[in-house]
Amino acid sequence: MSVEAIAAELLEAYRTREPVEQLTARYELTLEDAYAIQLAQVRTWTGDGAQIVGHKVGLTSAAMQQMLGIDQPDYGHLRDDMQHGDGDEIPADAFIAPRAEPEIAFVLKERLAGPDVSLDDAERAVGAVAPALELIDSRIRDWKIGLLDTIADNASSGAFVLGAQRPLDGLDLPGLRCELSLNGEVAETGAGAAVLGNPLAAVVWLANTLGERGIALEAGHVVLPGACTKAIPFSAGDTVEASFAGLGAVGARFV
């Protein structure tokens, strides 16, 4: 089966909300195959008029890496039609099996291109930071995924909700405490240190990994660095909120 044919399977799952069976149970894929499948979908989306507004980094927690037997994160692309604002009502039927994660989002003020990007380089490139919810989803049935499955499926991206932006100055990113609430009840707690020890480290990894492929992070782009807590499932009628001490809160209602 070709890269284009597998990408077409996943694009059809977006259209119909009918998931496909696990890719790696049916096809022999390499890491490069998986990213090629992801990029084939990106070409279709941009060809249909979508704009790429940033990237997400996934699998940044030690627990998730151990579960999948890997030693590095992965990445996916963020489209303009995936972005929502704080307090938005979002159709739950836009997803297949969605889950919400709290993230510390970065908005870049200047281009950041690897290789050899350092933590200081990443900090200088960040124009603002914001509380965010990432709404992950899987086009693969029952979340039966390994690393290559999720990469091919655009790192299990669904949508994201961006809260009010503020300068990075003065924030202790690793120590930033977070609560993820479902319908007003705290469901998970965590901190920025859950993301590679420092969420900015995910920006460094992303810039350097993309740099190996000749891709740069652009000014104005959003980077979602990874989740501060476990993800929680949600459905129509639910309200989800992420609250970060010193950064603010962001939420959405699913209708």
Secondary structure, 3 states (H helix, E strand, C coil): CCHHHHHHHHHHHHHHCCCECCHHHCCCCCHHHHHHHHHHHHHHHHHCCCCEEEEEEECCCHHHHHHHCCCCCEEEEEEHHHEEECCCEECHHHCCCCEEEEEEEEEECCCECCCCCCHHHHHHHEEEEEEEEEEECCCEHHHCCCHHHHHHCHHHCCEEEECCCECCCCCCCCCCEEEEEECCEEEEEEEHHHCCCCHHHHHHHHHHHHHCCCCCECCCCEEECCCCCCCEECCCCCEEEEEECCCEEEEEEEC
